[in-house]
Amino acid sequence: MCNNSKLNVPHAVGLLLSSGALLFYTLAFFKLSCPEQFPDCECPYKKLDDTNVQIMLAGHVCTVVFLLPSIILFGVALCKKDCQIVCGFLSALLVFLSLTAIMGLFTAAFGSDKYGLDLDPWKIKNIMFWLGFMFTFAALIAAILATVCKDTERTTFERY
C-alpha cells in the first residue's frame, strides 16, 4: 500500500469515505419519513426550546463544519502531488478528521442516550449519525495511512 505509484489510494478512499459521511450527516438534518403511527411527527430540530435538542443541533452543526475542510484537504491532496508530502498539510487533515470523529461520536451517543432508538424521527437520525461516524472513522484511518505512506525520500518540491 505504501508503494509510491499507489500514493493516491488512501487519499481517494478518504475522499470517498468523508463524502459519504457528509451525505449521512446531511440526511440526519432532515425528517426522512414518518409512518402513519406518528400522525404528529415533525422535524426533530423543530423544538429548539429543549436544551437536549440544542445540544444535538450544536454537535450536528460542528460535525459538518469540521468535516467540510477534511473533504477539501483530501481533494487537494488527491489532485496536487506536492501536498501529499507536506507534514503540516497532513497534520491539518488529521486534526480536522479527529475533531469530526469526536463530534460525530458525541452527537450520536448523546442522541442515543437522551432519545433512545424507539422514537421514529430520532431513530432515523441516530442511524444516520452512526453511519456518518463510521464513515468518518474509516476516513481517519485512510488519512493515517496517507500520512504513514507518504514519500519521505522527496523532501523538496519539484519545480516544473
N, C-alpha and C positions, 0 to 999 in steps of 0.2 A: 504494500500500500504506500510505502514511502518512496517508491520509485519516482524520480523527477519527471518522467514523462506522464505520470498519472497524478501530478501535484494538484490538479484541479478537481479531482474526485471528491475530497472532503468538502471543498467549497461548494461544489454543485449540489451535493447531498444536503449540506447545511442550508443552502438557499431554498431547496425544495421543502425541507422539513420546517424551516422557520416560516415560509409562506403558508404551509399547511396549518401551522399553529395560529397564524394571523387569521386564517379563514375560520377556524374553530372559535377563537376569541371574538371575532366579529359576529359570528352566528349567535354567540351567547348573549349579545346585546339585544337580540330581537326575540319576540314571542314567536316560536316556530309553529306551534299548533296547540289548540285547546280542545280536548274531547268534549262530547256532549254532556258528560257527567259534571263538568265545571261550567255552568252557564255564566257565572260571573268572572270568568278567567280574564285577567288583564296582564299587561306588561309587568314583569317583576320589578322594574325600576320605577314604576309609576308613583308609588307612595314613598316619597323622599323624606317624609317626616319621621320615619322609623330609623333609629340610629344604626341598626344592623344593615338595613338597605343602603344607607350612606356609606358604611364601611365597605360593603360589597362593591358598590359603584366606584369608590375611590381606588380600591385594589384592582378592579377591572380596567379602569382607565390607565392606571400606572403600568399595568402589564402590557397594554397595547402601546403605550408611549415608549417603553423600554424595548419593545420588540421591533418597532419600525427602524431604528438605527442599525439593529442587528441585520435586518434584511438588506439594508443599503450596503453595509460593510461586506456582507457575503457577496453581493452582486459586484461590488467594486473589485474585490479580491479575485473574483472569477474572471473578470474582464481584463484586469491590469496585473500582469505578472510581477511587477516590481512591488506591489502591495502584499504579495504573498510571503515576502521575507522580512518585512519591517516588523520588529517586535512590538512597537507601540501600536501599530495598526491591529495586530493580532490580539494584543492585550485589551484594547478597547472593545474588540469583538467579544472576547471572553467576559469582560465586565458587564457589557450590556446583556448578553445572554444569561449570565448568572443572575443579574437583577430581574430579568424577565422570568426566569425559572422560580426564583424565590417569591416574587409577587404572584405568579400563577399558582404556585403551591399554596400560598397563604389564602388566596381568594377561593380556590377550590375547597380547601379544607375548612375554611370559615363558613362557606355556604353549605357544605355537607353537615357541619356541626350544628349550625343555627337552624337550618330549614329541613334537614334530613333529605331523604330521597323519595318521600311519598307524596309531596305536593307536586302536581304535574308541571307547572311552569318552571319551578326551581329544579325539578329533576332533569329536565331537558337542559337547563342552563348549567347545572353541575356536571352533566355528562360532557357537554361542550368544553367546560373548563378543564376537566381531567384529560380529555383528548388533547386539548391545546397544551397542557402541561407536559404530557408525554412527548408530543412533537417537539416542544421547546427543549426538553431534556435530551432528546436524541440529537437535536441541532447543536446543543452544547457539547456533546460527545464528538460530533463532527468537527467543531471548532477546536477542540483539544487535539484531535488527530491532525488537523491542519497546522496547528502550532508545532506539534512534535515532528511532523513530517516536512517541515519547511527546509529549503535548500540552505544549509549552513555554510557551504563552500563559497557561495556567491555573496559577498558582503557589501559590494558596491553596486550601484545601479549601472546598467549598461546603457550608454547613450547611443542613439541611432542617428 
